């Protein structure tokens, strides 16, 4: 069964009613105002194989925490099992047409691997 992790309660309700998707409401605060989440996140440049790469450590950590939270809920509700393979899809900003990241993950068996990590710079 597809599942979606969202901070927006209305989105969770609508997904459940109209998209045959199990919604997971993520109650953790962003740490910044909702209108700032894309523009005021610190950007760090580093080299990787002689290429400059833009990274946003706190944004990446927030995404990872949402995935961990969704996995914990999925395990608790027996929607997934440890060792299962899942696909996590996410976008770089809200709205249609901004999905640009897909990860294929194995559900960890150790609950410590699903603990939310503290955010850096928030």
N, C-alpha and C positions, 0 to 999 in steps of 0.2 A: 504494500500500500504506500503510495507517495505521501510524503510528509513535508511540511514547510515550517521553518522557524521564523517568526516575525515579532517585532516589538509592538506592532499596531494591533490592538484588540479587534478593531472593526475588520481589518484584513483577515485576521484569524477566523472570525465568524463567517465572513463571506466565502472564504476558501472552503470551509466545512460545508456550507450550504450549496455552493454552485460548482465546485471543481473536483468533487470526489477525492479530496486530499485531507489528510489528518493534520490539523493545524497545531502548532506548538507555540504558545505565547511565551516570549522571552522577556521577563520582567526587569532585567538589569538595566540601569540607566546608561545612556550613551557616555556621560561624562562631559559632554559639550551640548550646546543648544542644537536642536534638530536642523536649523538652517545653516549651521557651521560645519556639519559633519564631513562635507566634501572639500571645503575650501580652507579651513583653519587647522588641518591636521599637519603636523610637522613633517617635512620631507627631508630625508637623509640621502646623500649621494654616496655610493661606494663602488669600487671597481670589482668586476667579476669577469675574468678572462679578457682584460683590457677593454671592457665595455662599461659605460656608466649606466647604472640602473637606479631608477627612482624607487625607493621603498618607503613605506609608511608603517613603522613598527607597531604603533598603537592601533591603527586600522586593521592590520593583519591579525593582531592579537584579539581584537574584538570579533572578527570573523571566526577565528579558531574557537573562541569561547562560545559563540552561538552554535557552532557545529558540535562541540563537546556537550553543550546543554541539550541539543536535539537528540544526540546519541543516548544520553542518560535517560531522557524521557522515553525514547523508543525502547530501550532495554527494560525499563520499569514496566512499560505497558505490554511487553512481549511482542512488539512490532518487529523487532530485530533481535538477533542472537549474537553473542560474542563470536568473532571469527567471520561473520557475514561480510559480504562486500556491498558497499553502498556508493552511490554517486552523489557528491555534493556540488550543487550548481549555485553560483552567486554572481552578482553584478557589481560593477564599479560605482554605480549610483542608482537611485530609485527610478522607477518608471519602466515603460516598455522599451525593448531594444538595447538594453545596457548590460545584458548578461555576457560576461567575457571570461569566466573562470569555471572550470569543471575539474573536480578532483575525484579520483577513485580511491576509496579508503577501505581499510579493513577495520571492523569494529573491535576495539581492544577488549580483552578479557579482564584486565586489571582496572578496578574502579578508580585507582589513583590517576590513571591516564586520562580520566574524564573530568577531573577537578578543574574548575575555572581558574585561569591564571590571572594574577594581578596585572592591571594595565600600566604600561610605562608612559609617563608624561601626561597622565590624566589627573 
